[in-house]
């Protein structure tokens, strides 16, 4: 699971269902220290994954699609 400390201090404003490759995922708008961020959460081979960015949501999805469990293998 994601360490609770990594998720503290954020306020979830909105969530929606989506996919990363073929995996179910959740896209959320969150406030962190008063700044809007996007979070993308999904499971990859049994491992919980989460990415957060203040940047472009398409970049967030590109990063997620290139994630691999063991160094790209």
N, C-alpha and C positions, 0 to 999 in steps of 0.2 A: 504493500500500500504506500501511498504518498505520505511522507512524514507530515504530521499535523502542523509542525512549526513552519513549513513552507507555505501553508495555506492561511496562516494567521494574518490578521491585519487587512483582510480584503473584504469587500462588500460585493456580493453577487447581485447584479442589477437585472440580468436577463439570461436565460439559457435557451438553447435550441438543439435539437438532435441533428446529427450529421454523420458522415463517415470519413474515415481515413483509410484510403485504399478500400478494402471491403469490410473494415472493422467498424462497428458502431462507435460513435464518439459524441461528445458534448462540446458545443461551442458556447462560451459565456462571455458576457461583458461584465467586467469587474472594476471596482475602484480600489486602488492601492495608493495610500498616501495622497488621496484626493485626485489622482490621475487615472484616466480611463485606460484600461488594458483589455486585451482579448485573451481568453484562455481556451485551449483545446486539450481535452482529456480523452484518452482511449486506452485500450489494453493491447499490448504487443507481446504475443507468445507468453501470456500469463503474467506479464509485468505491467503494473500501472504506469502510465506515461502522462505527463502534463507539460504543456508549453505555454508560456505567457509572453506577450509582446505588446508594446505600445505602438508597434508599427502596423504595416499592412497585413490584413487578414489572409491574403493570398500567399504572402511570404510564410506565414505561420503554417498553412497547409503544405507548402513546399517542404519546409523543414520536417514536418511530421511524416510526409511520404518517403523521405530519405532516411528515416530512423531505422536502425537495425539493432537487434539484440546484442550481437557480438561483433562489433567492429566491421559491420558490412557483410558478414558471412551469411 
